[in-house]
Amino acid sequence: MNANKTHALHSSLLAALLAWAPAPFAEEALAPVLVTATRNPTPLENAPGQVEVVTAADIEKRNVHRVSDALNELPGVFIQTGRGMAQHVQSLALRGIPDEKRTLMLLDGVPLNDGYTGGLPFGGLSVVNLERAEVLYGPMSSLYGGNAMGGVVAFTTRMPKEAEFRLRTGFGDPFQSGKGPEKVRRTSVSIGNRFANDLAVLFGGSWASTDGYRTEWVTSTTAPAAGLTGGSVVPQRTGAPTWLIGDKGRTEWDEHNYFLKLEQRLGNGSRWRFGWQQQAYSYGQDDPRTYLRTAAGAPTYSTYTQSLFINGDAEYRRDLFNVGYETALADGLLTVNAGYSRVAVNTYVTPTGNVVGGGGRVNDSPTRSRFLDAYWNRAFGAHALTTGVAWRQDRATNNEHTLADWTDDGSKSALYATAEGETTTVGIYVQDDWQLRPDLIAHLGLRYDHWENSDGSIRTPGWPAASRITRDYPSRSESALSPKLALVWQAQPGLALRTSLGSAFRAPTVYELYRSTRIGTTTYRANPDLDPETVATWDVGVDLKPWQGGELKATLFLNRMRDLIYVQGSGAVRDRVNVERAESRGLTLGLAQRIGSGSRLFANATFADSEVKKHSLSPAIEGKRLTNLPRVQATVGGETRIGAWTFAASGRYASKQYSTDDNSDRASHAYSGYDAYFVADAKLGYRFDKHVAVALSVDNLFDREYFSYYPAPRRTWFAELQLDY
């Protein structure tokens, strides 16, 4: 087909679409929503690609207990349930790109992805002072460099406008004992003021804890000895039978978050800000149980190794600091952000003894991350230019020591294994938001990043002699060029068509490059020769407001990934390797209807088909689906306000997910597997006056039973008191 015919066909199809569609409704009365994570404040309808915004009002109406809960109703966002409150890592996937290490997470401009694994521990991050969350789908390395393969999630916290005091406190429990986190306690306090010199101060803290519930089963393919009772046959995640012989006890959890924020606007239009927060949590199992009984009815561990029945405690503590400054420069605005993240404690204990003591190992992984980002915005007629430079450095050390008694941290002795390394990335970027016509905007972005890993080493003196490693690794470097092109056409008032094409990368982390470990008799080997991951993405979408209060959004997307890093194999030795090619493609749909000023109905769905396209080291997984990524997701819900009452309810569906690269974990309702599920939540609130409000929320309203590796929480309730002065 020649170019003229192709152009004519495209024109005919577009004309047919516009003729078929109902006359869009332009909601000019609504205040424009500005998207700030694009580095240049942009009206939402002109954003370069699919964008969703969650406001503080949205968060207050819903069952949002953790930062991740603020995102779980959005199209294309998948968050694993796990064991609820006690799930510190939740494998967030964004529009066909699995794992949160491939999505850049920001809090007030500070990267939250840690410098050791690249992931995001959600425990200890407070939702109380969140002002908004912006989700930018698709590759954003053209502005943000590494980790932004799936997109960017930018959280912004608020600052006070006047003197204020806020208190939130509540208590919750499962409807049925032992089926969800028990005795959940949450309290948060914040105090702030904005003074006459425009200095704003906000400080406070939040605390949460639970007595937990029994989430970790003990299974064995070896049948109990003759004469014992209490064991039962259950399916493994592959469908093969195994024996359930006990559990590791209740997963107790405790977390806190302390914070201080300062901000001041100066008389010359400049502004400075400072922020600090400490994110911390700890967890462990209490009261392990064996289900096996002797003929006399006495509990017994029989011939099973008692270390199967126990987990040691774990603790995490991170301090995040950030400073920022904005000032007018050369008829534009210069913004400088700098930050420092220090994970002082990141420990967990691996018992090798028995349920009351004996040997074990303690693992600690302190991390230090520093970053600097400076960019300048200026409008030039039809152009809005953003140009900047960025630098980030991550250094992590992992030390594993033996313990004479796994219940006593003070019994640490010989070094079992150690690894360390450093990664540094330097980038320079430019973006032009070009108003080609009054109804057509082009976003053109380009970034160059240079990545280097250095000071890498592995020592394993405590390993069996035949497999010990003593290696220092030379420095190596890579570079990446990340372009992005997006077009937004306001075809009619209330009708926008958009498309974007871009690429992004993620450099391997210190953990992936240098951390080799032994779990039982299985060795997981690091790979200092890993290549950076890359993705090239194309999407096309439509945003339509067809009638008063109605909104329809649809986006087709295609992600072509290269060199995805994953753990290969299922034998005694497993290696981290690059997968040559993988792909995900699909569609997100969203529909919302506002009714009056206080009610809204919404529904969305995401279809994401994924597969490994080429993997020479393991051809058997070619054609298999990517792990931790459901093929179908859907959410439906609504909210309303009637006088002093508010009510919100929603239901979320996710289809089956796989956690093994060969997709062999096909069984349903099996421990360590991931079931399809539908879960509904609801929240009822009442405000007595502007100072006092109460709320009652119920999670898993219909008491669905399913596994998200662990047995997921069943129906639970939480009652809360809110004071605002």
PyMOL commands that set and color helices and strands:
alter all, ss='L'
color gray80, all
select helices_A, chain A and resi 3-20+44-46+56-61+67-70+84-86+100-102+141-144+306-309+409-411+465-467+510-514+619-621
alter helices_A, ss='H'
color red, helices_A
select strands_A, chain A and resi 34-35+42-43+51-55+77-78+93-94+103-107+110-111+130-137+151-157+164-174+184-194+199-210+217-220+232-235+241-247+250-265+271-286+289-290+314-329+332-351+360-364+367-380+383-403+412-437+440-459+470-473+476-492+495-506+517-519+522-525+533-544+550-568+573-595+599-614+632-642+645-654+677-687+692-699+716-724
alter strands_A, ss='S'
color yellow, strands_A
deselect
rebuild
show_as cartoon
